[in-house]
Amino acid sequence: MEIRVRTRDWYYKCRLLKFSEALVFRIWKKEATGQGGLLSGVDPTAFTTSDPLRLWIIQMGMIVMMGQLLSLGLGKIRQPKVVAEVLAGIFLGPTAMGRIPGFTEHIFPTQSLPYLSLVANIGICLFLFIVGLKIDVNVITHNARSSLFIALSTMILSFGLGAAISVPLYHNFIGSPVEFTYFMLFTGVSFSITSFPVLCRILIALKLLDTTVGVVVVSAGVCNDVVCWSLLALSVALTNGTYGLTALWILLTCVAFTVFLMWPVRIALLWFARFTGSLEDGPTIFFMIVTVIVLWACAFFTDIVGISAVFGAFLAGVIVPREGALATSLTKKLEDMVIIVFLPLYFTLSGLNTDLGLLNNGITWRFTIAIICLDFVGKFSACTITTRVSGMSWRESSTVGSLMCCKGPVELIILNIGLSTGILTQRVFSMFVLEALVLTFITTPLVSILYPPERRVRALARDLSRWSAGDRDEDIGDRQSPMTEPWRSRFTVVLDKFDHMSGMLVATQLVLPSPLIPTSQGPDICVNALRLIEMSDSNLGIMKSSAVDTLIHSDLVLGIFRTFGELNDIHVSLSLAVVPYEDMSKTISNHATRHRSELILLQWLPPSFISRDTTEDSCSPHSTRIEPNSFETFSSGPTDTGNLAATIHSQFVRRTLTESNTDVALFIDPGTSLSGTGPESARHIFFPFFGGPDDRLALEFVMQLCTNPRISATVVRMSKSGAERVAAQWPSIVRPEEEDSDETRETGYHGMPIQSTVVMPNISYGQTRFESEAADTMLWEQYVDSHSSYDIHPSIRVALSRITFSEHSSSMPLYSAIQQASTRKPVLVVVGRSHRLGSDDLTQELENILKERGSVGQDDSRNTIGNAATAFVASGCATAVVVLQAANVSTD
């Protein structure tokens, strides 16, 4: 019995083993056959529902490449990318490449389009979520009256014209299966819409964002978007509702859902953002997961109740909190992938569904031209007239009208919804797609003609002041003589980077009156801090610009400067501007002029440093360990990102100096602490007076700084002589022996700036060299002989008592100035930027100093800060350097 049982068990085990081997063999054979692919003779473009990925990758690659190629050409004429993406779809569709035998069957077969459409619809939901993130209520409230007036009046006329042309369109192309009311609604909405995302791109491309036209257009565009999406929801609700009562219930459900999102859900999201720390440190992973869940839940709900899912995605973006620039950070994380992958797919699908071959008869073309003309005339005339009534000029009003005519993705979304619901036929869909392309295409060239750069009016920057606005508008008289009273009391401090904060605080502290001087005896100091944020070429710039009121309160740099003003009890006015990089210098100049500033404070940092051994003499050439100039590496091949950033900053500084109509003080901070910056510490200034307008300005600047009892100065008038007063050979820069001591010295720095390819204009002072030298002599004698003058302001007389004046003649004045500055430590060196009209040429002497220091390629440094400052920076004898440039002076 036992043997029989064992035999039976053995038999079943063998059967089970054979079955397992056969199953594994079949699975392996199937997988091997499936994975053979191209090598086994399988067509890679063959579509199968079990494996649609391969064809999807081919389709996606062709769509992205075609869109990029077209955008490269259209981008040269500043056309929005959406135009290239729709044209790519038209070329790949039945209009062009679809006529190639076998192309559509292999690349875009009908059975593959649902998969392509699924990914495209996911992308368009994400895109509408991003559009909702960019809708800021502050943009509407700032210009609520004019923007609502412009948006609503434009929509009323455009909707009326769309409804009017829908009558003949319906009778000629649609017919009875579709209700006329639904078709009329879709036609009216498509006429009324203005594409806010494309509008943003055009404003950035044409640099109109900070103009009065840009402010009005952004506000009106936001209002237009909100109202049109509401009308679209109504249209879809009526279309999906079989009976009028059903449509009413759909609409009421949508309204109730919107109210529910705007209050309870938005408040909950704000609480959740604070709970997760997303307001302070940006959106956390947990917050983003919850936000994405809310996004798809809203899209799902609006879809199942009979309204498009894109409307729910749009509402989800609107309710994301704007506090702490959370919406901007969330957009930055999502926008790139949506714009690169998903959005081209959706718009290309619109092109694939467009068959311009259907526009094959006269009546079709007549209606297409009529649609284009009526839509443009309605929008342009309504916007132009209402904007003119609001108080803008005819040129600005017509520009607003042209911008509001752009269509783009939003109308395409509406048209695709109409096509999918059966309201639009393929022919009518193609007519409206062509209309959207034409109106979007003509927007940029039309605006360039109507509103050229020389005609543009910049909008006022947003300010936040600790004192009343009236204080900022007080009358400022003409500049008094420097001998009668202090002449600098209004300053613009430029804050462009957080890394520059410490240097700018030191520079601002320098120009402030001493706390030991009673306020009633000193000038009324007004400091305006201008925070610059670079606007990128994406739509994030629009968000930052519209969120200025939020950023001006939450920005860390402005917060630090606000605290600095409160601690020093000074009038601090805070301003913030979000502008493109190339417009930053002009923004500074206009800001200083508008606020009637008397001096702009700006910082410059060299692109590279020389490592020093602090145990040796800091002014000796042998005490310095020369490191390779990092930009030399960049020039020869490998890129040093730090030096590249410094190069860009140097170019920004030079542009600011070139375009400024206000005197500029450029603070050069070596990165070491300027000892003696406390109220109980003394500081010493060394100023070599070589001559020229910038040196005269620097002399007045030194005089004003010395009104502070904790500051003293040595002013030496340098001149070049033929007599040999120093060694015949070029000497090393050494510190005098009497300064050698055991106390710790503050180390200087060696900026080895990089050579720039930017050629800046020459300096023009509007006077001859003889006149400049005469002005130098008069000002110098005025200060030196001030003891015999009775017409001097008391504070100026006290300041002059703290200044030691002397004259020095040398065959190498620049070297002699460095040697004299080295006698004290720490020392703040003040120099004029240019000496073009001075008595001496310092170029050759500077080259010798730089050769001794082992530095090459210093054109960028000399063009930025001038010859004298470059020499002091390279020598390392100065703890910090301040470079002065008189108003209306360009770069060397």
ZIKAJO-V525212 format. One record per pair of residues at least 24 apart in sequence whose C-alpha atoms are under 8 Angstrom apart, sorted by the first residue. I is the first residue (numbers start at 1). J is the second residue. Records with the same first field share a line. If there is no record, write none. Layout:
BEGIN
I: J / J
END
This chain:
BEGIN
45: 106 / 107
46: 106
47: 109 / 111 / 112
52: 112 / 115
55: 107
56: 112 / 115 / 116
58: 107
59: 107 / 108
60: 345
63: 88 / 89 / 344 / 345 / 348
64: 340 / 341 / 344 / 345
67: 344
78: 202 / 205 / 444
79: 202 / 441 / 444
80: 198 / 201 / 202 / 440 / 441
82: 198 / 344 / 347 / 408 / 409
83: 408 / 437 / 440 / 441
85: 344 / 347 / 348
86: 347 / 348 / 349 / 350 / 351 / 437
87: 348 / 351
88: 348 / 351
89: 347 / 348 / 349 / 350 / 351 / 352
90: 348 / 351 / 352 / 353 / 354 / 355
91: 351
92: 351 / 352
93: 351 / 352 / 353 / 354 / 355
94: 352 / 354 / 355 / 357
95: 354 / 355 / 356 / 357
116: 345
117: 346 / 349
119: 342 / 345
120: 342 / 343 / 345 / 346 / 349
121: 346
122: 342
123: 338 / 342 / 343 / 346
124: 310 / 342 / 343 / 346
125: 299 / 309 / 310 / 313 / 314
126: 313 / 338
127: 335 / 338 / 339 / 343
128: 310 / 311 / 313 / 314 / 317
129: 295 / 313 / 314 / 315 / 316 / 317 / 318
130: 314 / 317 / 331 / 334 / 335
131: 197 / 314 / 317
132: 313 / 314 / 315 / 316 / 317 / 318
133: 317 / 318 / 319 / 320 / 327 / 328 / 331
134: 317 / 318 / 327 / 328 / 542 / 543
135: 222 / 318
136: 318 / 322 / 543 / 546 / 547
138: 546 / 547
139: 218 / 219 / 222 / 546 / 547
140: 219 / 220 / 222 / 223
143: 216 / 219
144: 219
146: 216 / 220 / 387 / 390
147: 216 / 217 / 219 / 220 / 223
148: 220 / 223
149: 386
150: 220 / 382 / 383 / 386 / 387
151: 220 / 221 / 223 / 224 / 383
152: 224
153: 382 / 383 / 386
154: 192 / 378 / 379 / 382 / 383
155: 192 / 193 / 224 / 379
156: 192
157: 378 / 379 / 382
158: 188 / 191 / 192 / 375 / 378 / 379
159: 187 / 188 / 189 / 191 / 192
160: 188
161: 188 / 191 / 374 / 375 / 378
162: 187 / 188 / 189 / 190 / 191 / 192 / 374 / 375
163: 187 / 188
165: 371
169: 367
173: 425 / 427 / 428
174: 423 / 424 / 425
178: 422 / 423
182: 235 / 238 / 239 / 423
183: 423 / 424
185: 235
186: 232 / 235 / 414 / 415 / 418
189: 228 / 231 / 232
190: 411 / 414 / 415
191: 375
192: 228 / 379
193: 224 / 225 / 228 / 407 / 410 / 411
194: 221 / 224 / 225 / 404 / 405 / 406 / 407 / 410 / 411
195: 221 / 225 / 406 / 407 / 408 / 409 / 410 / 411
196: 221 / 222 / 225 / 410
197: 409 / 539
198: 406 / 407 / 408 / 409
199: 403 / 404 / 406
200: 539 / 542
201: 537 / 538 / 539
202: 444
204: 537 / 541
205: 537
206: 444 / 448
207: 580
209: 542
210: 458 / 459 / 579
211: 456 / 457 / 458 / 459
212: 457 / 458 / 459
213: 396 / 397 / 399 / 400
215: 459
216: 400
217: 400 / 403 / 404
221: 404
229: 311
232: 414
233: 307 / 308 / 311
236: 306 / 307 / 308
237: 306 / 307
239: 421
240: 306 / 307
241: 306
250: 305 / 306 / 307
253: 305
254: 302
258: 315
261: 315 / 316 / 319
262: 319
265: 319
266: 319 / 320 / 321
269: 320 / 321
270: 320 / 321
278: 326
279: 323 / 324 / 325 / 326
280: 324
282: 326 / 329 / 330
283: 326 / 329 / 330
288: 330
308: 417
323: 550
324: 550 / 551 / 554
325: 547 / 550 / 551
328: 540 / 543 / 544
331: 540
332: 540
347: 409 / 412
350: 412 / 416 / 433
353: 426 / 430
354: 426 / 429 / 430 / 433
355: 426 / 427 / 430
356: 430 / 431
358: 427 / 430
359: 427 / 430 / 431
368: 431 / 432 / 434 / 435
371: 432 / 435
372: 435 / 438 / 439
375: 405
376: 405 / 439
379: 404 / 405
380: 404 / 405
395: 450 / 451
396: 451
398: 450
399: 447 / 450 / 451
402: 443 / 446 / 447
403: 443 / 444 / 447
405: 439 / 440 / 443
406: 436 / 439 / 440 / 441 / 443
407: 436 / 437 / 439 / 440
408: 436 / 437 / 440
411: 436
412: 436
461: 575 / 576 / 577 / 591
462: 548 / 549 / 575 / 576 / 577
463: 573 / 574 / 575 / 576
464: 552 / 573 / 574 / 575
465: 571 / 572 / 573 / 574
466: 571 / 572 / 573
467: 571 / 572 / 573
472: 595
476: 596
482: 700
483: 791 / 792 / 793 / 796
484: 791 / 792 / 793 / 796
485: 792 / 793 / 795 / 796
486: 523 / 704 / 795 / 796
487: 704
488: 598 / 599 / 704
489: 523 / 524 / 525 / 526 / 598
490: 525 / 526 / 527 / 528 / 596 / 597 / 598 / 599
491: 526 / 527 / 528 / 597 / 598 / 599 / 600 / 601
492: 527 / 528 / 529 / 530 / 592 / 597 / 598 / 599 / 600 / 601
493: 527 / 528 / 529 / 530 / 600 / 601 / 602
494: 529 / 530 / 531 / 532 / 588 / 600 / 601 / 602 / 603
495: 529 / 530 / 531 / 532 / 557 / 602
496: 531 / 532 / 533
498: 557
500: 603
501: 557
503: 603 / 667 / 668 / 669
504: 601 / 602 / 603 / 667
505: 561 / 564
506: 677
507: 601 / 667
508: 601
510: 705
511: 704 / 705
513: 705 / 707 / 708
514: 679 / 707 / 708 / 709 / 710
515: 679
516: 709
517: 708
525: 570 / 571
526: 570 / 571 / 572 / 573
527: 570 / 571 / 572 / 573
528: 572 / 573 / 574 / 575
529: 558 / 561 / 572 / 573 / 574 / 575
530: 574 / 575 / 576 / 577 / 588
531: 557 / 558 / 574 / 575 / 576 / 577
532: 576 / 577 / 578 / 579 / 584
533: 576 / 577 / 578 / 579
534: 578 / 579 / 580 / 581 / 584
535: 578 / 579 / 580 / 581
536: 580
541: 578
544: 578
545: 577 / 578
548: 576 / 577 / 578
551: 576
552: 576
584: 652 / 656
585: 652 / 653 / 655 / 656 / 659 / 660
586: 656 / 659 / 660
588: 656 / 660
589: 656 / 659 / 660 / 661 / 662
592: 662
593: 661 / 662
597: 662
598: 662 / 663
599: 662 / 663 / 664 / 665
600: 662 / 663 / 664 / 665
601: 664 / 665 / 666 / 667
602: 653 / 664 / 665 / 666 / 667
603: 666 / 667 / 668 / 669
604: 649 / 650 / 653 / 666 / 667 / 668 / 669
605: 646 / 668 / 669 / 670 / 751
606: 646 / 751 / 752 / 753 / 861
607: 631 / 642 / 643 / 644 / 645 / 646 / 647 / 751 / 752 / 753 / 754
608: 643 / 750 / 751 / 752 / 753
609: 749 / 750 / 751 / 752
610: 749 / 750 / 751 / 752
611: 749 / 750
612: 747 / 749
614: 745 / 747
617: 734 / 735
618: 735 / 747 / 748 / 876 / 877
619: 733 / 734 / 735 / 822 / 875 / 876 / 877
620: 732 / 733 / 734 / 735
621: 732 / 733 / 734 / 852 / 853
626: 854
629: 752 / 855
631: 753 / 754
632: 754
647: 753 / 754 / 756
650: 860 / 864
651: 756 / 758 / 864
653: 864
654: 760 / 863 / 864 / 891
657: 885 / 889 / 890 / 891
658: 760 / 761 / 888 / 889 / 890 / 891
659: 888 / 890
660: 887 / 888 / 889
661: 887 / 888
662: 886 / 887 / 888
663: 884 / 885 / 886 / 887 / 888
664: 884 / 885 / 886 / 887
665: 882 / 883 / 884 / 885
666: 865 / 882 / 883 / 884
667: 880 / 881 / 882 / 883
668: 880 / 881 / 882 / 883
669: 879 / 880 / 881
670: 748 / 749 / 750 / 751 / 879 / 880
671: 749
672: 746 / 747 / 748 / 879
673: 746 / 879
674: 826 / 879 / 880
675: 746 / 826
676: 826
679: 710
680: 710
681: 710
682: 710 / 711 / 712
683: 710 / 711 / 712 / 826 / 827 / 828
684: 711 / 712 / 713 / 714 / 824 / 826 / 827 / 828
685: 711 / 712 / 713 / 714 / 827 / 828 / 829 / 830
686: 713 / 714 / 715 / 821 / 827 / 828 / 829 / 830
687: 713 / 714 / 715 / 716 / 829 / 830 / 831
688: 715 / 716 / 717 / 718 / 817 / 830 / 831
689: 715 / 716 / 717 / 718 / 831
690: 717 / 718 / 719 / 835 / 838 / 839 / 840
691: 772 / 773 / 776 / 835 / 837 / 838 / 839
692: 772 / 773 / 776 / 834 / 835 / 836 / 837 / 838 / 839
693: 765 / 772 / 835 / 837 / 885 / 886
694: 832 / 833 / 834 / 835 / 884 / 885 / 886
695: 831 / 832 / 833 / 834 / 835 / 884
696: 776 / 779 / 832
697: 832 / 884 / 885 / 886
698: 830 / 831 / 832 / 883 / 884 / 885
702: 830
703: 796 / 799 / 800 / 803
704: 796 / 799
706: 799 / 800 / 802 / 803
707: 795 / 796 / 798 / 799
708: 799
709: 799
711: 802
712: 802 / 803
713: 802 / 803 / 804
714: 803 / 804 / 805
715: 803 / 804 / 805 / 806
716: 805 / 806 / 807 / 808
717: 805 / 806 / 807 / 808
718: 807 / 808 / 809 / 810 / 813 / 817
719: 807 / 808 / 809 / 810 / 813 / 839 / 840
720: 809 / 810 / 811 / 812 / 813 / 840
721: 809 / 810 / 811
722: 810 / 811
723: 810 / 811
724: 810 / 811
725: 810 / 811
726: 810 / 811
732: 852
733: 815 / 818 / 819 / 875
734: 819
735: 819 / 822 / 823
736: 822 / 823
739: 823 / 824
745: 825 / 826
746: 825 / 826 / 879
747: 876 / 879
748: 876 / 877 / 878 / 879 / 880
749: 873 / 874 / 876
750: 873 / 874 / 875 / 876
751: 873 / 874
752: 855 / 856 / 858 / 861 / 874
753: 857 / 858 / 859 / 860 / 861
754: 857 / 858 / 859 / 860 / 861
755: 857 / 858 / 859 / 860 / 861
756: 859 / 860
760: 863 / 890 / 891 / 892
761: 890 / 891 / 892
762: 890 / 891 / 892
763: 836 / 889 / 890 / 891 / 892
764: 889 / 890
765: 888 / 889
768: 837
769: 837 / 838
772: 837 / 838
773: 837 / 838 / 839
812: 845
814: 842 / 845 / 846 / 868 / 871
815: 845 / 849
818: 871 / 872 / 875 / 877
821: 877 / 878
822: 877 / 878
825: 878 / 879
826: 878 / 879
827: 878 / 879 / 880
828: 878 / 879 / 880 / 881 / 882
829: 872 / 878 / 879 / 880 / 881 / 882
830: 881 / 882 / 883 / 884
831: 868 / 869 / 881 / 882 / 883 / 884
832: 866 / 868 / 869 / 883 / 884 / 885
833: 865 / 866 / 867 / 868 / 869 / 883 / 884 / 885
834: 866 / 867 / 885 / 892
842: 867 / 868
843: 867
846: 870 / 871
849: 875
850: 874
862: 892
863: 891 / 892
864: 891 / 892
866: 892
END
